[in-house]
Amino acid sequence: MNNAQRLIDVFDNKEKFEVINGVFDLYADINNLINIANMSKDEIIVTLIWHSGGIISNGGFSYLLEGDFNGDIGYTITAECFNKIGAVKSYNAFLGVFSLFPESKIPVNRKERIKIYECADQELRKRLDREFWDDDEVMRGKLFEYIMENKNRIIDDISRRLTSR
């Protein structure tokens, strides 16, 4: 199936998950590495929300902190993406995680950030994970709304970038 047909199929689907995941997959075909400097505004929002959401859903914020997003080491851009679409509880969970670090800044050094995070109150860490997980349906709905409200721009962006490869 060619890319134009894939785009049509993604947006013909009425299932939130399928639309979100389809757009995410198309952006991954353009740039399978997260590198904020090389990403469009819509790609940043869709990719950072969907990718971080999947990581956190599979193991909490500790799983997220074990990795890096190139250009967003402290996850502030990622958190702001949740805020931008209106996933307030998810955004607030990020702010709670940030507060566990000195000056609310996650260290660049992976080992240091994990050590600090693991020293924080375990019940608080679990509560922040649950707050994020409990917002999953709202987050999906808000991300779906964002994609549909910006559908034409997203289609143009993906089409242009896929054909220029």
Secondary structure by P-SEA (a helix, b strand, c coil): ccaaaaaaaaaacccaaaaaaaaaaaaaaaccccccccccaaaaaaaaaaaaaaaaaaccaaaaaaccccccccaaaaaaaaaaacaaaaaaaaaaaaaacccccccccaaaaaaaaaaccaaaaaaaaaaaaaaaaaaaaaaaaaaaaaaaaaaaaaaaaaaac
